[in-house]
Amino acid sequence: MAGRTALVLGDQLSHANPVLEGADRVLLVESHTKLASGRFHRHECRYDPTRRTGDDACPFTALYWDFIARHEQRWAGNPRMALPLRGLQRMDPAELAAVRERAARARAQLAGA
């Protein structure tokens, strides 16, 4: 894969971060609890980290829940994943479908499509 990837810790995710200058891709490193709660959110971001669906929904939030859903069976017996899996199981099926669609759009945008 050509180009440059910027490795960024979640609390350093900002358009003003010079590490992002010229990067083709960003690899965000963060804990699942921060991603699920939206605590990584930066004030200058136009997205709402508390929303999982809709035009202003944070793409990282949708990507997180999509990732959890795709790996639900793999993590079913892992006690460290019990809390996010319970959250996933409480999610309305229609909302989960919308989250997964939002995640697919985010992946396409990240891929440059």
Order of alpha helices (4+ residues) and beta strands (2+ residues): beta-beta-alpha-alpha-alpha-alpha-alpha
